[in-house]
Amino acid sequence: MFLDFFLLLKKEGLPVSIKEYLDLLEALDKKVIAYSLDEFYYLCKTVLNKNEVYLDRFDILFGQYFKGASFIDEIDISGIPKEWLEKEIDRIFSAEEKALIEKLGGIDALMKRFEELLNQQKEKHQGGNTWIGTGGTSPFGHGGYNPEGFRVGGSGGQMSAVKVWEKREFRNYASDVELNTRNIKMAMKRLRILTREGLEEELDLDGTIDKTCRNAGFLDIEMQASKKNRVKVILLMDSGGSMDPNIELVSQLFSAARSEFKHLEYYYFHNCIYESLWKDNQLRWSDRIPTFEVLHKYNNDYRVIIVGDATMSPHEIISAGGSVEHYNDESGATWLQRIKDHFPYLVWLNPTNEYYWKNIYSLNWLKDFFGGNMFPMTLDGLSNAMNTLKGKKLRA
């Protein structure tokens, strides 16, 4: 049963592994949860789903496979007074009583009967066999028993419901969700260049096995340095003007980048990159850094991320003197070409809605200029950008 559910998740594209499946079986074997459908659901979601992108899809598949765990929203039960579902008695049902309870004949019959009761019931019922209530043998309510009912409210009684009639509050996730610091960090983890450096403090299992075998079975431990992410990143961020509405999102990106990348350098620019950059927006006019200095200081193994809305007059890119703030002797395109030539791994992250990109000339010019490597600041876009920085060079 559980194997089929695991295979269903695999078939539908969820990144579940054999190890996670075995962890689930081990958790069930050790009885880490009670015999509750709700607890089983949360256990499965915790063990089998490691990426919030797939939470919504996991919920749908769980509901489809384990019939009885899904919420049916065709009927509004909000009109049922809360006090009707407050259990005041506990009742022990004998085997004879349970055997006498009549089944209604499946979920369709239950649904029809439930709709009728919603229209007819006017007061609270407890311990009965007909109305929506608690502690009885009615198919509708909780805290009682019926072999073919569904629970309304409560936290479970005899655990024999056809439907768990409680609305779980889920938040939908998808690959185009807006970012926050947490999922930015998750996407940035894709950009890893792992090397072994430093003290040999980690067990080399394969090396230990090999040396032990060569040593006639006598244990010969082999140690190795731990793997660390040695990727080096330069973050170039547009600030001011049309970027002001995106301050919070870019701040989250900056915070996540500082957390994820040990070797991170950052600079600011406005609209387009020219002959100088700066580290502090409050000192942008008094403490500038020549762009040539940046090109000479960092070698070409740095990954470059440019962040900006790419929304400006075309003259700001292609013309000398096109800057709106100062006279630039060389065009922005000239400086962008130098950056592109020096750093083979480069992407542009755009915080604006991708739907409107087609209407902005400067944006499309820059996107083409960088070989199509402009990505929206969504979870999917950021993940694609990190994969590009990891191995795909820009076309000339």
Order of alpha helices (4+ residues) and beta strands (2+ residues): alpha-alpha-alpha-alpha-alpha-alpha-beta-beta-beta-beta-alpha-beta-alpha-beta-beta-alpha-beta-beta-beta-alpha-beta-alpha-alpha-beta-alpha-beta-alpha
